[in-house]
């Protein structure tokens, strides 16, 4: 199991909330940040998740695919957030 998903499940975050979070991540990363704050993840666990993502960015893709969501949507959302030149 993906370490991010495993950590969220260990924190008793429901499958529904996890899917909602990753769906938001694929559609609107800024909205996903708001959802993360609402989940009540202890700071030390959130820091662990963030360091895992920073050291291995592909882990997000793996989690999205494991949840059966569209990773291409994540890439499109990232593009939308990049400043236009």
Biotite code that builds the C-alpha atoms (Angstrom):
import biotite.structure as struc

atoms = struc.array([
    struc.Atom([0.000, 0.000, 0.000], chain_id="A", res_id=1, res_name="UNK", atom_name="CA", element="C"),
    struc.Atom([1.121, 3.524, -0.751], chain_id="A", res_id=2, res_name="UNK", atom_name="CA", element="C"),
    struc.Atom([2.752, 5.059, 2.373], chain_id="A", res_id=3, res_name="UNK", atom_name="CA", element="C"),
    struc.Atom([0.636, 8.221, 2.179], chain_id="A", res_id=4, res_name="UNK", atom_name="CA", element="C"),
    struc.Atom([-2.581, 6.234, 1.994], chain_id="A", res_id=5, res_name="UNK", atom_name="CA", element="C"),
    struc.Atom([-1.370, 3.946, 4.760], chain_id="A", res_id=6, res_name="UNK", atom_name="CA", element="C"),
    struc.Atom([-0.600, 6.889, 7.058], chain_id="A", res_id=7, res_name="UNK", atom_name="CA", element="C"),
    struc.Atom([-3.996, 8.476, 6.393], chain_id="A", res_id=8, res_name="UNK", atom_name="CA", element="C"),
    struc.Atom([-5.760, 5.182, 7.140], chain_id="A", res_id=9, res_name="UNK", atom_name="CA", element="C"),
    struc.Atom([-3.730, 4.744, 10.340], chain_id="A", res_id=10, res_name="UNK", atom_name="CA", element="C"),
    struc.Atom([-5.049, 8.159, 11.384], chain_id="A", res_id=11, res_name="UNK", atom_name="CA", element="C"),
    struc.Atom([-8.582, 6.794, 10.948], chain_id="A", res_id=12, res_name="UNK", atom_name="CA", element="C"),
    struc.Atom([-9.333, 9.029, 7.986], chain_id="A", res_id=13, res_name="UNK", atom_name="CA", element="C"),
    struc.Atom([-12.158, 7.419, 6.070], chain_id="A", res_id=14, res_name="UNK", atom_name="CA", element="C"),
    struc.Atom([-11.754, 6.044, 2.568], chain_id="A", res_id=15, res_name="UNK", atom_name="CA", element="C"),
    struc.Atom([-14.325, 8.614, 1.460], chain_id="A", res_id=16, res_name="UNK", atom_name="CA", element="C"),
    struc.Atom([-12.281, 11.533, 2.856], chain_id="A", res_id=17, res_name="UNK", atom_name="CA", element="C"),
    struc.Atom([-9.067, 10.154, 1.338], chain_id="A", res_id=18, res_name="UNK", atom_name="CA", element="C"),
    struc.Atom([-10.693, 9.884, -2.083], chain_id="A", res_id=19, res_name="UNK", atom_name="CA", element="C"),
    struc.Atom([-12.161, 13.380, -1.681], chain_id="A", res_id=20, res_name="UNK", atom_name="CA", element="C"),
    struc.Atom([-8.708, 14.732, -0.832], chain_id="A", res_id=21, res_name="UNK", atom_name="CA", element="C"),
    struc.Atom([-6.990, 13.130, -3.806], chain_id="A", res_id=22, res_name="UNK", atom_name="CA", element="C"),
    struc.Atom([-9.834, 14.068, -6.134], chain_id="A", res_id=23, res_name="UNK", atom_name="CA", element="C"),
    struc.Atom([-9.413, 17.673, -4.988], chain_id="A", res_id=24, res_name="UNK", atom_name="CA", element="C"),
    struc.Atom([-5.678, 17.324, -5.547], chain_id="A", res_id=25, res_name="UNK", atom_name="CA", element="C"),
    struc.Atom([-6.301, 16.271, -9.142], chain_id="A", res_id=26, res_name="UNK", atom_name="CA", element="C"),
    struc.Atom([-8.761, 19.087, -9.794], chain_id="A", res_id=27, res_name="UNK", atom_name="CA", element="C"),
    struc.Atom([-7.661, 21.997, -7.624], chain_id="A", res_id=28, res_name="UNK", atom_name="CA", element="C"),
    struc.Atom([-4.510, 21.634, -5.495], chain_id="A", res_id=29, res_name="UNK", atom_name="CA", element="C"),
    struc.Atom([-5.307, 24.803, -3.556], chain_id="A", res_id=30, res_name="UNK", atom_name="CA", element="C"),
    struc.Atom([-8.634, 23.304, -2.488], chain_id="A", res_id=31, res_name="UNK", atom_name="CA", element="C"),
    struc.Atom([-6.787, 20.164, -1.429], chain_id="A", res_id=32, res_name="UNK", atom_name="CA", element="C"),
    struc.Atom([-4.704, 22.229, 0.986], chain_id="A", res_id=33, res_name="UNK", atom_name="CA", element="C"),
    struc.Atom([-7.902, 23.407, 2.673], chain_id="A", res_id=34, res_name="UNK", atom_name="CA", element="C"),
    struc.Atom([-9.146, 19.832, 2.964], chain_id="A", res_id=35, res_name="UNK", atom_name="CA", element="C"),
    struc.Atom([-5.862, 18.714, 4.512], chain_id="A", res_id=36, res_name="UNK", atom_name="CA", element="C"),
    struc.Atom([-6.235, 21.305, 7.259], chain_id="A", res_id=37, res_name="UNK", atom_name="CA", element="C"),
    struc.Atom([-9.777, 20.066, 7.993], chain_id="A", res_id=38, res_name="UNK", atom_name="CA", element="C"),
    struc.Atom([-8.627, 16.463, 8.482], chain_id="A", res_id=39, res_name="UNK", atom_name="CA", element="C"),
    struc.Atom([-6.939, 17.258, 11.787], chain_id="A", res_id=40, res_name="UNK", atom_name="CA", element="C"),
    struc.Atom([-3.710, 15.450, 10.931], chain_id="A", res_id=41, res_name="UNK", atom_name="CA", element="C"),
    struc.Atom([-1.204, 15.860, 13.778], chain_id="A", res_id=42, res_name="UNK", atom_name="CA", element="C"),
    struc.Atom([1.675, 18.144, 12.709], chain_id="A", res_id=43, res_name="UNK", atom_name="CA", element="C"),
    struc.Atom([4.299, 15.412, 13.091], chain_id="A", res_id=44, res_name="UNK", atom_name="CA", element="C"),
    struc.Atom([2.342, 13.056, 10.801], chain_id="A", res_id=45, res_name="UNK", atom_name="CA", element="C"),
    struc.Atom([1.722, 15.829, 8.279], chain_id="A", res_id=46, res_name="UNK", atom_name="CA", element="C"),
    struc.Atom([5.433, 16.626, 8.300], chain_id="A", res_id=47, res_name="UNK", atom_name="CA", element="C"),
    struc.Atom([6.191, 12.931, 7.691], chain_id="A", res_id=48, res_name="UNK", atom_name="CA", element="C"),
    struc.Atom([3.797, 12.853, 4.724], chain_id="A", res_id=49, res_name="UNK", atom_name="CA", element="C"),
    struc.Atom([5.258, 16.059, 3.289], chain_id="A", res_id=50, res_name="UNK", atom_name="CA", element="C"),
    struc.Atom([8.855, 14.852, 3.618], chain_id="A", res_id=51, res_name="UNK", atom_name="CA", element="C"),
    struc.Atom([7.877, 11.584, 1.940], chain_id="A", res_id=52, res_name="UNK", atom_name="CA", element="C"),
    struc.Atom([6.313, 13.501, -0.960], chain_id="A", res_id=53, res_name="UNK", atom_name="CA", element="C"),
    struc.Atom([9.317, 15.831, -1.261], chain_id="A", res_id=54, res_name="UNK", atom_name="CA", element="C"),
    struc.Atom([11.794, 12.951, -1.293], chain_id="A", res_id=55, res_name="UNK", atom_name="CA", element="C"),
    struc.Atom([9.721, 10.874, -3.695], chain_id="A", res_id=56, res_name="UNK", atom_name="CA", element="C"),
    struc.Atom([7.246, 12.954, -5.726], chain_id="A", res_id=57, res_name="UNK", atom_name="CA", element="C"),
    struc.Atom([6.152, 9.897, -7.725], chain_id="A", res_id=58, res_name="UNK", atom_name="CA", element="C"),
    struc.Atom([4.392, 8.690, -4.587], chain_id="A", res_id=59, res_name="UNK", atom_name="CA", element="C"),
    struc.Atom([1.510, 11.081, -5.359], chain_id="A", res_id=60, res_name="UNK", atom_name="CA", element="C"),
    struc.Atom([1.064, 9.458, -8.765], chain_id="A", res_id=61, res_name="UNK", atom_name="CA", element="C"),
    struc.Atom([1.086, 6.022, -7.141], chain_id="A", res_id=62, res_name="UNK", atom_name="CA", element="C"),
    struc.Atom([-1.554, 7.071, -4.598], chain_id="A", res_id=63, res_name="UNK", atom_name="CA", element="C"),
    struc.Atom([-3.759, 8.629, -7.279], chain_id="A", res_id=64, res_name="UNK", atom_name="CA", element="C"),
    struc.Atom([-3.525, 5.490, -9.402], chain_id="A", res_id=65, res_name="UNK", atom_name="CA", element="C"),
    struc.Atom([-4.148, 3.231, -6.386], chain_id="A", res_id=66, res_name="UNK", atom_name="CA", element="C"),
    struc.Atom([-7.344, 5.177, -5.733], chain_id="A", res_id=67, res_name="UNK", atom_name="CA", element="C"),
    struc.Atom([-8.363, 4.793, -9.380], chain_id="A", res_id=68, res_name="UNK", atom_name="CA", element="C"),
    struc.Atom([-8.236, 8.526, -10.121], chain_id="A", res_id=69, res_name="UNK", atom_name="CA", element="C"),
    struc.Atom([-6.880, 10.258, -13.239], chain_id="A", res_id=70, res_name="UNK", atom_name="CA", element="C"),
    struc.Atom([-3.253, 11.299, -12.828], chain_id="A", res_id=71, res_name="UNK", atom_name="CA", element="C"),
    struc.Atom([-3.352, 13.378, -16.018], chain_id="A", res_id=72, res_name="UNK", atom_name="CA", element="C"),
    struc.Atom([-5.721, 15.682, -14.152], chain_id="A", res_id=73, res_name="UNK", atom_name="CA", element="C"),
    struc.Atom([-2.982, 16.238, -11.537], chain_id="A", res_id=74, res_name="UNK", atom_name="CA", element="C"),
    struc.Atom([-0.585, 17.323, -14.260], chain_id="A", res_id=75, res_name="UNK", atom_name="CA", element="C"),
    struc.Atom([-3.177, 19.690, -15.741], chain_id="A", res_id=76, res_name="UNK", atom_name="CA", element="C"),
    struc.Atom([-3.822, 21.194, -12.293], chain_id="A", res_id=77, res_name="UNK", atom_name="CA", element="C"),
    struc.Atom([-0.087, 21.754, -11.787], chain_id="A", res_id=78, res_name="UNK", atom_name="CA", element="C"),
    struc.Atom([0.128, 23.505, -15.156], chain_id="A", res_id=79, res_name="UNK", atom_name="CA", element="C"),
    struc.Atom([-2.782, 25.751, -14.246], chain_id="A", res_id=80, res_name="UNK", atom_name="CA", element="C"),
    struc.Atom([-0.946, 26.884, -11.098], chain_id="A", res_id=81, res_name="UNK", atom_name="CA", element="C"),
    struc.Atom([2.288, 27.791, -12.882], chain_id="A", res_id=82, res_name="UNK", atom_name="CA", element="C"),
    struc.Atom([2.745, 31.516, -13.456], chain_id="A", res_id=83, res_name="UNK", atom_name="CA", element="C"),
    struc.Atom([2.235, 32.583, -17.051], chain_id="A", res_id=84, res_name="UNK", atom_name="CA", element="C"),
    struc.Atom([5.186, 34.256, -18.726], chain_id="A", res_id=85, res_name="UNK", atom_name="CA", element="C"),
])
